[in-house]
Structure formats: structure tokens, C-alpha cells
Amino acid sequence: MKKYLRTFANRESFNQVIKVGIVGVFNTVVSFALFNVFLLMGWPWFWSITVSFAATTFMSYLLNRRWTFALKDGKVSGRETASFFGVNIVAYFASVGIIWLADTLLGPLSTLGYNLALLFAAGLLILPKLAGYRDLVFGRALKERSEEPSAL
């Protein structure tokens, strides 16, 4: 485990953490906006988070692929896309679980309570999502890119 954690202790990984964080903040703002619009429309919290999650996951994929990991080659594979959505589905279920737990333990949450629970979930999941993106989703493309002879 220590050896794996050391793979994050370099400049490239630090830059990726920052970029995943920026993309995450952007996606979170959009997701929160949609989530709250749906709540104001009277939707239950479960459907509000489900639809806002689905809408922002695709945007997250494109931003992380092109900007965070600088994969601009257009070689998108079905495996890569499925892996990205797989990582995010796990994050979705973790978020839903956190909100459900907060709602169950603290009584019916207010809109502010739902937002705080969702914010807590987003913060808790940033590093596991980065690891999933780097190692499971974009790992093969990153490895292929590093093995290509660089143009001088």
C-alpha cells in the first residue's frame, strides 16, 4: 500500500490532483445547480441526484480525458469509457449512501442538509476517483503515451 501511495508523490500526480479537483469543483457546481433546481421543482432527492449525476458524468469524462490527463489523441476505447462510468457509478452509490445515511440519522434533511451531505460525499471521494481515473480508466492510454518516442 505504501508503495502505491508513493506513486502519487510526484509533480505529475500533484498536477493531476489539482486538475481533477478543478474539474471536480466545476462539475460539482453544475451538479449542485441541477440538483437544487430539481429539488425546487419538487423532485425527491434520489431522482434529483440521479439526473444531475448522469448529466455531469459525461462532461467530467471529456474534461478529465482532455485536460487532466492530456489525452487528446482521439483514441477513445469502449473499455476506457465503460471504466470511467464504472468508477463514477461506484462514486454515485457512495454519494447516495452518504445522503441516505444523513437523512436517516439526522431526520428529514432540509435543502441545505442535502447539499452539505452531497458536499461531504464529493470531498470524501475526490482521491479515490483520481486513483480510479489514473489507474483504471486512463492508465492504458497514459502508458501508451509514455512509451511513444517524443518528437524532438
Secondary structure, 3 states (H helix, E strand, C coil): CHHHHHCCCCHHHHHHHHHHHHHHHHHHHHHHHHHHHHHHCCCCHHHHHHHHHHHHHHHHHHHHHHHHCCCCCCCCCHHHHHHHHHHHHHHHHHHHHHHHHHHHHHCCCCHHHHHHHHHHHHHHHHHHHHHHHHHHHCHHHHHHHHHCCCCC
